[in-house]
Amino acid sequence: MEYAVEAAGLTKHYKDFTLDNVSFQIPTGSIVGFIGENGAGKSTTIKAVLDLIQKDAGTVRLLGRENGARSKEVKEQIGVIFDECYFPDGLQAVDINRMMKHIYKSWEPDVFLGYCKKFGLPERKAVKEFSSGMKVKLSIAAALSHHAKLIILDDACGSLDPVVRSEILDIFMEFIQEEDHTVFLSSHIISDIEKICDYILLIHKGKVLFFENKDSLRYEYGIVRCSEEQYRELDPEMVVGVQRNHFEVEALVKNRRALEEKAHDYVIDPASVEDILLYIVKCSQER
């Protein structure tokens, strides 16, 4: 299998936070959702992958190239969208179009202007007059206009309304129809992750808790609703996290199918990606 991103042992120490030995591999041709609560380390990981911060340890391969973020050739093939727009405030879309032609050899002016039109972005209006959502759409238009093979988003779509987000997710689905195209999508909007991603990468307090195929997650995990007595009869190895209220116990379990075959008197519902995130993070916090 080929990988668009290979991170091994990424470590970065700050005064009040440590990115702790983070490792993962993103298969080429996939969409990977990167989730975790605010402050979990998503942005720090992405900055380390892109060599925007100095790592204390670890290595990164991008598009098969060691330290690919330092290679001009590799940079040509990467589109990055942050939650802020970094185009100068005084520029207009037409200015950006002319400027980018001199930055990317493969820049396509008509494609960029086409996306601007699709996103409702005026060609002759200064960036400083754009709303936050328009600025994100401008960044996405730029990222998709130079034949990038890898698109990385750092919580970029949170300011967009649901209709525009859905439209952009559809664009990313079209983007990966080319087998050598890959999307690495960090987002706190779990419904977006669940809609389009092939794999889920979960980080918590600077550590990777899992990297799993999304369909396998949804197949393997379930939520058991039962009495306290029934809960005590569950195999502890199956239980990932638990919540209690006055009426029942709710437990996130793995290997749901095996439990369904053995215990017919339990109510077991499929777990969403958001359920899995909430239970796992809560359980980790309580340890």
PEMODA-V934069 format. One record per backbone hydrogen bond with DSSP energy under -0.5 kcal/mol. NH is the residue of the N-H (numbers start at 1). CO is the residue of the C=O. Records with the same first field share a line. If there is no record, write none. Layout:
NH=CO / CO
This chain:
4=26
5=26
6=61
7=24
8=59
10=22
11=57
12=19
14=12 / 17
19=12
20=18 / 206
21=19
22=10
24=7
26=5
27=25
28=2
30=27
32=30 / 183
33=31 / 199
34=185
35=33 / 201
40=37
45=41
46=42
47=43
48=44
49=45
50=46
51=48
52=47
53=47
55=53
56=11
57=11
59=8
61=6
62=65
63=4
65=62
66=64
67=60
68=65
70=67
71=68
72=70
75=71
76=72
77=74
78=75
79=150
81=152
91=88
94=123
96=92
97=93
98=94
99=95
100=96
101=97
102=98 / 99
103=100
104=100
105=103
107=104
108=145
109=107
112=108
113=109
114=110
115=111
116=112
117=113
118=114
119=115
120=117
121=116
122=120
125=122
127=91
128=89
129=126
130=127
135=131
136=132
137=133
138=134
139=135
140=136
141=137
142=138
143=139
144=140
145=142
149=77
150=77
151=182
152=79
153=184
154=81
155=153 / 186
160=157
165=161
166=162
167=163
168=164
169=165
170=166
171=167
172=168
173=169
174=170
175=171
176=172
177=174
178=175
179=177
181=178
182=149
183=30
184=151
185=32 / 183
186=153 / 184
187=34 / 185
190=188
192=189
193=189
194=190
195=191
196=192
197=193
198=31
199=31
200=212
201=33
202=200 / 210
203=35 / 201
204=207
206=40
207=204
209=202
210=202
212=200
214=198
217=213
218=214
219=215
220=216
221=217
222=253
223=269
224=222 / 251
225=267
226=224 / 249
231=227
232=228
233=229 / 230
234=231
236=234
238=235
239=235
240=252
241=252
243=250
245=248
249=226
250=243
251=224
252=241
253=222 / 251
254=238
256=220
259=255
260=256
261=257
262=258
263=259
264=262
266=263
267=225
268=266
269=223 / 267
271=221
276=272
277=273
278=274
279=275
280=276
281=277
282=278
283=279
284=280
285=281
286=282
287=283 / 284
